[in-house]
Amino acid sequence: MADLSFIYGTMESGKTTKLLQDNFNYTKHGHKVIIVKPKLDTKGGDLVVNRRKDSAKVDILLDKNESIISKENLKVVLDAKVVLADEAQFFTHEQVVDFWYLAHVFDIGVICYGLKNDFQGYLFEGTAALLSFADSKTELTVKCECGETAIFNARCVNGEYTNQGNTVAIDGEDDVSYVPLCGDCYLKKIIGKSQISDIIKE
Ligand SMILES: [Zn+2]
């Protein structure tokens, strides 16, 4: 049977570039590839676009209450070799389980690409489900500005770091951007409590 794979990392770790490369490789060998994105992610419209402006057309924009294994979507997906799903952190738990069914019952490979944690350090719903259900997991890493490996996505609004606001605010919209930071830099710039006296508990 086919597998569900999860490729995750911080912002700028090359997840979408990896999707576009995988798309190229499968297509080159004559395999049918279906590209899926959550409708919630408005960036790029019906395209998957990386930071170097390479792009591919999205075949299915999946709404929050829509399933990859609905009768309608199966008409598009059934003869595919693999489904590549971008921004997978925004899928619901149930949608991830449906991707898992697609691999293990319909025998169609699924590779999901997404962020691990939100800007406050919590796992996204789709990510938590994927860490549970994925048959294989690969972490892509990028360096923090200090040179250490980044594991957090810090939110910037108008160039200022913040830990406030909604969980979902799309990079590049409403003056919101995200910066990959290591643990030490996240502590200093976002939490702002780096002294023992700031954090000690009764
Ligand atoms: Zn750092």
Boltz pocket constraint, residues with backbone or C-beta under 6 A from the ligand:
constraints:
  - pocket:
      binder: B
      contacts: [[A, 144], [A, 145], [A, 146], [A, 147], [A, 148], [A, 181], [A, 182], [A, 183], [A, 184], [A, 185], [A, 186]]
      max_distance: 6.0
